[in-house]
Amino acid sequence: MIRAGSIALVLAGAALLGAMMQTAPDYNSVVQPFPSAVSAGATGEARSFRARFTGLRLTDRIAFRRYGRDLVRDSDGVFLIAEIEAEAIGTSQRLDAVWQGASGRRYALSRRAEDIPRGLESRWFQPGLGNHAVAVFELPEDEVAGGALVLTGSFTAVFDSALHLAPPALPERQPIIRFEP
């Protein structure tokens, strides 16, 4: 009788352990930032920063000055220029951005627009000081409508929030946008 009870207890424990293993999230999903949806025009707040989407522009071509040279970049898709206002909450930090398109694909900042004036990749955000920045993405035009700007802290993204900022109304596409210092 005691032996049957012990066997039943071991079997119940094994079944419970198996059920826990099947329903446990994988490591990658455990350490991802917590998504937080932010409606158009609203300010979203993560643990370490707050931000809002202030403007959106679309263009076929961008122009800017780098190291004393005028550069013009064309795209087979479209350049999406996201303008944000952000500030750190507790300590100085940088922000990373991706554009999550309508299909769910994610687009990184365009390396072809590095060192533009007010570029997000070179900005540090300070506690209590709002700062404006520009994020430039190069993507297919059909990924713009229905997409969102996803902002995370550069060094503290694990266990923080990822703000999914809904864009303002889609603007008309411009032939060229120049970034002035």
Backbone as CSV, one residue per row, in Angstrom:
resi,resn,N_x,N_y,N_z,CA_x,CA_y,CA_z,C_x,C_y,C_z
1,MET,0.813,-1.184,0.000,0.000,0.000,0.000,0.865,1.259,0.000
2,ILE,1.896,1.232,0.846,2.788,2.388,0.901,3.562,2.494,-0.403
3,ARG,3.919,1.351,-0.961,4.653,1.357,-2.226,3.804,1.940,-3.356
4,ALA,2.533,1.609,-3.429,1.624,2.139,-4.457,1.465,3.644,-4.296
5,GLY,1.381,4.119,-3.039,1.275,5.557,-2.784,2.530,6.290,-3.233
6,SER,3.696,5.702,-2.990,4.959,6.324,-3.402,5.058,6.404,-4.919
7,ILE,4.661,5.308,-5.583,4.688,5.287,-7.053,3.723,6.333,-7.613
8,ALA,2.539,6.433,-7.023,1.541,7.419,-7.484,2.074,8.840,-7.290
9,LEU,2.751,9.065,-6.149,3.312,10.382,-5.886,4.413,10.728,-6.887
10,VAL,5.268,9.784,-7.210,6.338,10.005,-8.196,5.740,10.257,-9.578
11,LEU,4.734,9.489,-9.977,4.088,9.678,-11.278,3.390,11.044,-11.357
12,ALA,2.722,11.438,-10.279,2.064,12.750,-10.262,3.105,13.863,-10.361
13,GLY,4.228,13.720,-9.664,5.305,14.709,-9.736,5.892,14.785,-11.127
14,ALA,6.098,13.620,-11.769,6.642,13.600,-13.123,5.670,14.248,-14.105
15,ALA,4.372,13.985,-13.944,3.372,14.588,-14.826,3.335,16.108,-14.630
16,LEU,3.412,16.546,-13.386,3.417,17.975,-13.104,4.673,18.647,-13.671
17,LEU,5.822,18.021,-13.516,7.062,18.554,-14.068,6.996,18.620,-15.591
18,GLY,6.469,17.573,-16.225,6.323,17.570,-17.684,5.407,18.679,-18.161
19,ALA,4.297,18.906,-17.443,3.371,19.983,-17.814,4.045,21.349,-17.660
20,MET,4.830,21.529,-16.603,5.534,22.797,-16.400,6.567,23.026,-17.496
21,MET,7.254,21.977,-17.920,8.262,22.124,-18.968,7.624,22.473,-20.307
22,GLN,6.451,21.960,-20.576,5.776,22.228,-21.841,5.208,23.642,-21.913
23,THR,4.846,24.213,-20.779,4.222,25.538,-20.779,5.183,26.659,-20.418
24,ALA,6.403,26.344,-20.024,7.373,27.370,-19.650,7.854,28.124,-20.894
25,PRO,7.975,29.443,-20.803,8.490,30.194,-21.952,9.972,29.912,-22.169
26,ASP,10.411,30.059,-23.417,11.834,29.840,-23.690,12.648,31.033,-23.190
27,TYR,13.940,30.856,-23.143,14.836,31.877,-22.592,14.717,33.200,-23.340
28,ASN,14.638,33.151,-24.670,14.585,34.385,-25.456,13.357,35.216,-25.133
29,SER,12.224,34.587,-24.896,11.030,35.365,-24.596,11.022,35.855,-23.156
30,VAL,11.759,35.213,-22.287,11.810,35.639,-20.891,12.599,36.930,-20.739
31,VAL,13.662,37.121,-21.506,14.517,38.294,-21.335,14.233,39.402,-22.346
32,GLN,13.137,39.336,-23.053,12.760,40.399,-23.974,12.127,41.546,-23.195
33,PRO,12.234,42.775,-23.711,11.555,43.892,-23.053,10.037,43.695,-23.104
34,PHE,9.358,44.247,-22.127,7.907,44.149,-22.070,7.303,45.142,-23.057
35,PRO,6.500,44.674,-24.025,5.933,45.613,-25.008,4.867,46.499,-24.374
36,SER,4.890,47.768,-24.742,3.926,48.736,-24.247,3.445,49.568,-25.428
37,ALA,2.183,49.412,-25.800,1.623,50.144,-26.938,1.281,51.572,-26.529
38,VAL,1.660,52.532,-27.378,1.415,53.946,-27.117,0.670,54.512,-28.322
39,SER,-0.467,55.140,-28.079,-1.262,55.673,-29.186,-0.593,56.904,-29.787
40,ALA,-1.003,57.249,-30.993,-0.416,58.379,-31.724,-0.538,59.664,-30.922
41,GLY,0.591,60.367,-30.778,0.613,61.642,-30.079,0.782,61.546,-28.570
42,ALA,0.614,60.361,-28.006,0.726,60.196,-26.556,2.182,59.945,-26.163
43,THR,2.486,60.199,-24.910,3.823,59.935,-24.377,3.804,58.590,-23.674
44,GLY,4.738,57.734,-24.052,4.864,56.434,-23.406,5.976,56.475,-22.383
45,GLU,5.818,55.685,-21.312,6.837,55.680,-20.276,7.293,54.258,-20.004
46,ALA,8.593,54.057,-20.144,9.226,52.796,-19.785,9.827,52.981,-18.392
47,ARG,10.507,51.982,-17.890,11.135,52.100,-16.577,12.246,53.135,-16.586
48,SER,13.001,53.223,-17.692,14.187,54.074,-17.705,14.101,55.280,-18.638
49,PHE,13.014,55.424,-19.387,12.877,56.578,-20.286,11.418,56.804,-20.625
50,ARG,11.131,57.992,-21.145,9.794,58.288,-21.682,9.991,58.917,-23.051
51,ALA,9.034,58.688,-23.953,9.194,59.194,-25.326,7.836,59.373,-25.987
52,ARG,7.841,60.223,-26.989,6.641,60.365,-27.828,7.067,60.628,-29.264
53,PHE,6.219,60.204,-30.167,6.407,60.352,-31.606,5.923,61.753,-31.962
54,THR,6.789,62.616,-32.486,6.381,63.994,-32.775,6.166,64.280,-34.256
55,GLY,6.693,63.439,-35.134,6.513,63.700,-36.559,6.969,62.532,-37.407
56,LEU,6.441,62.486,-38.603,6.778,61.426,-39.554,6.865,62.047,-40.934
57,ARG,7.935,61.711,-41.664,8.094,62.189,-43.033,8.532,61.031,-43.908
58,LEU,8.131,61.065,-45.162,8.491,60.043,-46.148,9.151,60.737,-47.335
59,THR,10.199,60.106,-47.868,10.886,60.700,-49.005,11.601,59.622,-49.812
60,ASP,11.899,59.959,-51.063,12.682,59.078,-51.934,14.174,59.318,-51.775
61,ARG,14.528,60.513,-51.271,15.936,60.920,-51.253,16.188,61.786,-50.022
62,ILE,17.345,61.569,-49.397,17.754,62.416,-48.283,19.087,63.082,-48.632
63,ALA,19.294,64.266,-48.070,20.547,64.999,-48.295,21.023,65.539,-46.954
64,PHE,22.324,65.430,-46.720,22.910,65.940,-45.487,24.395,66.170,-45.703
65,ARG,25.001,66.823,-44.745,26.420,67.153,-44.828,27.163,66.303,-43.807
66,ARG,28.214,65.615,-44.250,29.028,64.796,-43.365,30.497,65.083,-43.643
67,TYR,31.218,65.436,-42.598,32.657,65.709,-42.695,32.981,66.711,-43.807
68,GLY,32.143,67.741,-43.913,32.398,68.800,-44.875,31.963,68.490,-46.300
69,ARG,31.359,67.308,-46.526,30.906,66.934,-47.877,29.388,66.832,-47.898
70,ASP,28.794,67.306,-48.996,27.357,67.153,-49.169,27.077,65.765,-49.722
71,LEU,26.190,65.030,-49.065,25.830,63.680,-49.500,24.348,63.610,-49.828
72,VAL,24.018,62.850,-50.860,22.634,62.591,-51.241,22.480,61.088,-51.343
73,ARG,21.439,60.564,-50.725,21.166,59.126,-50.755,19.792,58.890,-51.372
74,ASP,19.737,57.964,-52.341,18.482,57.537,-52.956,18.081,56.193,-52.369
75,SER,16.821,55.844,-52.556,16.343,54.558,-52.060,15.470,53.879,-53.098
76,ASP,15.567,52.556,-53.171,14.650,51.795,-54.021,13.295,51.663,-53.344
77,GLY,13.267,51.864,-52.034,12.019,51.853,-51.274,11.649,53.279,-50.919
78,VAL,11.582,53.529,-49.644,11.264,54.863,-49.144,12.068,55.089,-47.865
79,PHE,12.486,56.329,-47.659,13.088,56.702,-46.388,11.961,57.154,-45.474
80,LEU,11.878,56.561,-44.311,10.914,56.962,-43.305,11.698,57.706,-42.229
81,ILE,11.327,58.939,-41.977,12.016,59.763,-40.985,11.069,59.946,-39.810
82,ALA,11.431,59.332,-38.687,10.637,59.411,-37.464,11.265,60.434,-36.539
83,GLU,10.481,61.410,-36.122,10.961,62.434,-35.201,10.378,62.138,-33.832
84,ILE,11.244,62.095,-32.821,10.792,61.771,-31.467,11.280,62.818,-30.476
85,GLU,10.617,62.855,-29.349,11.068,63.617,-28.191,11.169,62.613,-27.062
86,ALA,12.313,62.598,-26.375,12.521,61.618,-25.316,13.351,62.214,-24.193
87,GLU,13.252,61.577,-23.026,14.112,61.921,-21.903,14.332,60.679,-21.060
88,ALA,15.507,60.612,-20.470,15.823,59.513,-19.562,15.135,59.782,-18.231
89,ILE,14.943,58.738,-17.435,14.275,58.923,-16.156,15.276,58.935,-15.000
90,GLY,16.137,57.956,-14.900,17.017,57.887,-13.743,18.474,58.173,-14.016
91,THR,18.923,57.850,-15.224,20.333,58.015,-15.551,20.466,58.295,-17.041
92,SER,21.538,58.940,-17.423,21.765,59.240,-18.840,21.787,57.950,-19.638
93,GLN,21.212,57.976,-20.807,21.202,56.766,-21.621,20.963,57.074,-23.080
94,ARG,21.236,56.073,-23.901,20.956,56.126,-25.333,19.744,55.251,-25.600
95,LEU,19.110,55.490,-26.746,17.952,54.695,-27.145,18.225,54.004,-28.466
96,ASP,17.662,52.827,-28.615,17.688,52.096,-29.880,16.286,52.137,-30.470
97,ALA,16.209,52.126,-31.793,14.911,52.164,-32.463,14.892,51.173,-33.611
98,VAL,13.732,50.573,-33.819,13.456,49.781,-35.011,12.059,50.158,-35.472
99,TRP,11.809,49.984,-36.754,10.469,50.185,-37.290,9.860,48.808,-37.486
100,GLN,8.747,48.551,-36.828,8.041,47.285,-37.018,6.957,47.539,-38.052
101,GLY,7.166,46.960,-39.237,6.262,47.195,-40.349,4.927,46.490,-40.190
102,ALA,4.043,46.764,-41.113,2.704,46.185,-41.091,2.740,44.659,-41.134
103,SER,3.765,44.083,-41.753,3.881,42.629,-41.861,4.469,41.997,-40.600
104,GLY,4.963,42.837,-39.669,5.617,42.319,-38.473,7.135,42.295,-38.590
105,ARG,7.646,42.493,-39.814,9.111,42.550,-39.977,9.652,43.802,-39.301
106,ARG,10.898,43.709,-38.827,11.527,44.833,-38.133,12.691,45.368,-38.953
107,TYR,12.758,46.691,-39.054,13.788,47.364,-39.840,14.658,48.194,-38.915
108,ALA,15.974,48.009,-39.018,16.934,48.761,-38.216,17.129,50.148,-38.811
109,LEU,17.746,51.029,-38.028,18.098,52.352,-38.532,18.974,52.211,-39.768
110,SER,18.792,53.088,-40.729,19.558,53.033,-41.967,20.992,53.477,-41.719
111,ARG,21.925,52.629,-42.045,23.342,52.988,-41.918,23.741,54.024,-42.971
112,ARG,22.938,54.144,-44.016,23.248,55.119,-45.061,22.938,56.546,-44.624
113,ALA,22.306,56.707,-43.461,21.986,58.035,-42.947,22.743,58.326,-41.655
114,GLU,23.845,57.636,-41.430,24.620,57.873,-40.213,25.154,59.291,-40.182
115,ASP,25.244,59.827,-38.994,25.798,61.158,-38.736,24.948,62.292,-39.286
116,ILE,23.646,62.060,-39.460,22.781,63.179,-39.820,22.615,64.055,-38.576
117,PRO,22.331,65.327,-38.753,22.093,66.180,-37.589,20.909,65.645,-36.763
118,ARG,21.068,65.598,-35.448,20.075,65.112,-34.484,19.764,63.625,-34.646
119,GLY,20.647,62.864,-35.276,20.420,61.433,-35.479,20.340,60.677,-34.157
120,LEU,19.403,59.764,-34.050,19.167,59.016,-32.818,20.387,58.213,-32.379
121,GLU,21.121,57.664,-33.344,22.251,56.801,-32.984,23.364,57.540,-32.256
122,SER,23.389,58.858,-32.332,24.456,59.618,-31.673,23.943,60.447,-30.491
123,ARG,22.699,60.278,-30.078,22.114,61.093,-29.014,22.167,60.403,-27.662
124,TRP,22.465,61.172,-26.654,22.340,60.744,-25.263,21.170,61.512,-24.680
125,PHE,20.336,60.826,-23.931,19.180,61.449,-23.302,19.450,61.555,-21.804
126,GLN,19.144,62.734,-21.251,19.456,63.031,-19.855,18.178,63.053,-19.019
127,PRO,18.291,62.687,-17.740,17.115,62.738,-16.859,16.591,64.167,-16.721
128,GLY,15.302,64.324,-16.891,14.668,65.623,-16.713,14.823,66.598,-17.865
129,LEU,15.563,66.232,-18.905,15.747,67.120,-20.052,15.180,66.470,-21.303
130,GLY,14.121,67.034,-21.841,13.575,66.536,-23.094,14.535,66.833,-24.238
131,ASN,14.680,65.899,-25.140,15.610,66.054,-26.249,14.940,65.515,-27.506
132,HIS,15.154,66.194,-28.611,14.571,65.762,-29.881,15.607,64.975,-30.678
133,ALA,15.147,63.965,-31.388,16.041,63.158,-32.218,15.283,62.695,-33.454
134,VAL,16.060,62.263,-34.448,15.513,61.795,-35.720,16.035,60.383,-35.972
135,ALA,15.126,59.487,-36.329,15.499,58.118,-36.699,15.135,57.917,-38.164
136,VAL,16.091,57.470,-38.974,15.865,57.293,-40.412,15.904,55.799,-40.735
137,PHE,14.836,55.326,-41.370,14.723,53.930,-41.780,14.562,53.877,-43.290
138,GLU,15.059,52.822,-43.892,14.883,52.590,-45.326,14.128,51.279,-45.462
139,LEU,12.939,51.337,-46.074,12.077,50.159,-46.116,11.120,50.223,-47.289
140,PRO,10.445,49.099,-47.588,9.431,49.127,-48.651,8.254,50.014,-48.226
141,GLU,7.670,50.702,-49.164,6.600,51.649,-48.847,5.387,50.982,-48.200
142,ASP,5.108,49.716,-48.553,3.935,49.055,-47.976,4.113,48.666,-46.505
143,GLU,5.295,48.888,-45.938,5.534,48.597,-44.522,5.296,49.809,-43.627
144,VAL,4.961,50.954,-44.220,4.787,52.177,-43.433,3.417,52.192,-42.759
145,ALA,2.352,52.140,-43.535,1.003,52.167,-42.962,0.803,50.918,-42.107
146,GLY,0.323,51.118,-40.889,0.104,49.999,-39.978,1.335,49.622,-39.179
147,GLY,2.431,50.351,-39.360,3.659,50.070,-38.622,3.741,50.872,-37.334
148,ALA,4.823,50.643,-36.581,5.043,51.353,-35.317,6.538,51.507,-35.076
149,LEU,6.901,52.565,-34.405,8.279,52.796,-33.985,8.461,52.111,-32.638
150,VAL,9.473,51.248,-32.535,9.739,50.528,-31.294,11.031,51.084,-30.686
151,LEU,10.909,51.662,-29.498,12.057,52.235,-28.797,12.405,51.414,-27.575
152,THR,13.691,51.154,-27.384,14.187,50.482,-26.187,15.433,51.209,-25.715
153,GLY,15.757,51.030,-24.451,17.008,51.566,-23.930,18.160,50.763,-24.503
154,SER,19.241,51.424,-24.877,20.367,50.727,-25.511,21.030,49.704,-24.614
155,PHE,21.174,50.016,-23.337,21.939,49.133,-22.464,21.078,48.449,-21.416
156,THR,19.802,48.816,-21.313,18.954,48.272,-20.262,17.670,47.669,-20.812
157,ALA,17.706,47.167,-22.023,16.470,46.686,-22.648,15.892,45.460,-21.944
158,VAL,16.729,44.626,-21.332,16.221,43.441,-20.651,15.445,43.880,-19.413
159,PHE,14.252,43.367,-19.268,13.357,43.649,-18.151,12.881,45.097,-18.096
160,ASP,13.064,45.845,-19.155,12.518,47.181,-19.261,11.355,47.097,-20.248
161,SER,10.830,48.223,-20.637,9.742,48.250,-21.604,10.268,48.557,-22.987
162,ALA,9.581,48.070,-23.982,9.798,48.470,-25.368,8.556,49.261,-25.757
163,LEU,8.720,50.544,-25.990,7.578,51.381,-26.352,7.275,51.210,-27.834
164,HIS,6.066,50.799,-28.152,5.599,50.670,-29.531,4.765,51.918,-29.815
165,LEU,5.396,52.926,-30.419,4.752,54.214,-30.651,4.018,54.210,-31.989
166,ALA,2.719,54.430,-31.928,1.937,54.535,-33.160,2.263,55.862,-33.828
167,PRO,2.439,55.859,-35.142,2.801,57.105,-35.835,1.612,58.038,-35.972
168,PRO,1.916,59.324,-36.152,0.842,60.255,-36.485,0.342,59.943,-37.899
169,ALA,-0.591,60.704,-38.388,-1.142,60.480,-39.727,-0.024,60.448,-40.768
170,LEU,-0.186,59.588,-41.754,0.838,59.454,-42.794,0.873,60.699,-43.675
171,PRO,2.051,61.271,-43.851,2.176,62.471,-44.680,2.341,62.102,-46.152
172,GLU,2.274,63.108,-46.984,2.570,62.890,-48.400,4.070,62.675,-48.560
173,ARG,4.402,61.890,-49.546,5.802,61.604,-49.827,6.446,62.804,-50.499
174,GLN,7.615,63.215,-50.003,8.339,64.356,-50.548,9.466,63.851,-51.445
175,PRO,9.846,64.616,-52.461,10.922,64.154,-53.354,12.287,64.110,-52.672
176,ILE,12.573,65.091,-51.795,13.868,65.121,-51.086,13.695,65.833,-49.750
177,ILE,14.423,65.344,-48.747,14.460,65.996,-47.432,15.905,66.276,-47.105
178,ARG,16.180,67.536,-46.758,17.545,67.939,-46.403,17.629,68.096,-44.884
179,PHE,18.687,67.539,-44.319,18.965,67.677,-42.887,20.012,68.754,-42.722
180,GLU,19.629,69.802,-42.019,20.543,70.931,-41.792,21.075,70.840,-40.360
181,PRO,22.335,71.228,-40.158,22.887,71.194,-38.799,22.213,72.127,-37.823
